[in-house]
Amino acid sequence: MGINQVEVDMHWNYFLSLEDDFLHISRYIQFHKNNNKTYSIEFARLILAACSEVDVVAKAITGHLGTRTRSIDTHMDVLLRYYPNIHKHQVSMDRFGMSVKPWTNWRKGVSPDWWTSHTNIKHHRGTHFKEANLQNTFRSIAGLLILIVYYLRQVGIQEVSPPPRVLSTEPAFTSFATDPRKRIFVLNP
């Protein structure tokens, strides 16, 4: 007897793993605006992992569009052409009363603040370690969620399961639905 298996998107599962690690930190550091500048090795690890995945997913999206990109700047040129509203999307953590629009300043032709912090942490950790904080971690994982939704839509995936445990977007962008077997995350067009 064999095992039945359907193909599950690896980017979605990787995102869920990062989100789970992020949520685990909330047992030790209260996710609150008073702690936005609290920094740690775990936050550094998550920022580096999330931003690496942002780069991978951005390359997958632009490659699917027929263009090869290599950096956040070249990703921006292509992604903003096809997804001009990326900067408007908000990601929330209702459980903690927090929300963010992670791609806001990308439309101005500069990298998002959290991406700049990622670069500083990656290349100048000794002098910029304080940027490995709650605020930048939330923003980088939120930025990844938005990019993955665009990617999943692009490759024709309309729903994923399980949904995120703590992060959500505005209902017009994505929403939860329930079927008799599981909860799913519907990727609204």
N, C-alpha and C positions, 0 to 999 in steps of 0.2 A: 504494500500500500504506500502510495506516495503522499506527499504533503502538497496541498493546494496553496498556491500563492499568487497574488496579483502584484504587479509592479507598483511600488510606492516611491514617490519622489524623494530622492536623497537630500535635496536642499531643505525640504519641509521637515524631515526627521532631524536634520542637523539643527535647524532653527529651534525645534521643540526641545532639543537637548540643551541648547544655550539658554532658552527661556527657563527651563527647569533649574539649571544651575543658578540663574539670576534670582529666581524666586526663593531658592534655598537660603541665599544670603539674607533675605528679609527676616530670618529667624534670629539673626545676630545684629543687624543694623536696621533700625526702623526706616522704612521708605517714607520719608517726609522731607519737605523743603528745607527744614533745619539741618538735615544730613546730606544735602546735595553735594557738598564739597568733601564729605567723608571719603577717604581713599584707602585702597587696600591692594594687596597682591591679587586677590580673587577678581576685583574689578579690572585690574590690568589684564589679567588672563582673558576675561570675557570680552573686553574691548578689542584686544588683539585678534581673538577668534572671530568675533562678529564682523569686524572690519575686513578681515581676510575673506570671509564668506560674502560680504558686500561686493568685494572686488570680483570674486568668482562668479556670482550671480549676474553682476553687471556685464561681465564678459560674455556670459551665456546669452543674455538678452540681446546685446549688440551683435553678437555672432549670428544669432537667429535672424536678426534684421539685415544680415549681409555685410556687416562692418566689423572689422577687428579693432578693438580698443585695448589700451594697455595701462591707462592710469585714470584716476578720478576725473581729471580734466577732459580727457578724450571720451570717457563714459558720459560726462555731462553733455558734451556737444551732441551726441547721438540720442541719449535718453530724453533730454528736454525737447528735442524735436518731435519725438513720438509720444512722450508723456508730459506735456507742458503743465499739467496740474499736480505733478508729484509733490510740489512744495506745499500744497493745500491740505494734504492728508494728515490727520491727527491719529496718534496712537495713545490709548488710555490704559491706565491700570486702575480701574474703578475701585478695586479692593483697597487701594491706598490713596484714592482721590487725586491721582496725578495724571497729567496728560502732556503730550509734547507733539510738535510738528517738526520732525527731525530734519526734513529737507528744506526748511524755510529759506535759509540764506544761500542755497545752491542756485536759485534763480537769479541771483545777483552776480553770477559769474565767479564766485569764490567757493571754495570747499566748505562744507558744513563745519561748524565749530568742533563737533565730536570727531570728524575725520582729521582735522588739524591736530587735535589732542592725541588721536591714535598715532599719527605720524611722530609726534613729539615723544610719546611713550615708547614707541618702537625704536627710535633712533637716538633719543636723548633721555633715557629713563632716569639717569642720575640727577638731572636738573629739572625734569618735568613729571616726576612720579606723582605729584599731587593731582595731576590731571586724570589719573586712574581713579575716578570718583563715581559716586552714584549717578549724578547727573549725566555724565558722558557715557556711562554704561547703559542707562536707560535709553538715551538718544541713539546710540549705535545699534542696539538690539531692535529698537523701534524702526530705525531706518532700514534694517535688514528685512523686517516683516513687510514693510511697504514694497520693497523691491521684489521680494519673493512672490507677493501677490501678483504683481505685474508679470513676472516670469511665468508663474503657473497659468495665468490666463493666456499668455502668449503661446505656450505649448499645448493649449487646449484642455487643461485640467480645470474643471468647474467647481469641484469640491474636494476637500481633504478631511481626513479624520486621523487622529482626534484634533479638535480645535485647540488653540492656545489655552493654557491654564489661567493666565492672568492678563495678557495683553489683548486688546481689541481695537478695532478701528471704527470709524463712523459707519452706520448701517448701509449707507449708499455705496460704500466701497467693498465691504465684506460683512457677512452676518452669520449668526449661528442658526442652524435648523436642526430639527430632531427627526430621526426616522426610528422605526421600531427597534433597530439593533444598536444604534450608536448615535452620538452627537457628531454633527459634521459642521465644517466651516465652509460656507458657500461663498464663492468668489464672484460677487456681482459684477456684471459687465459695466 
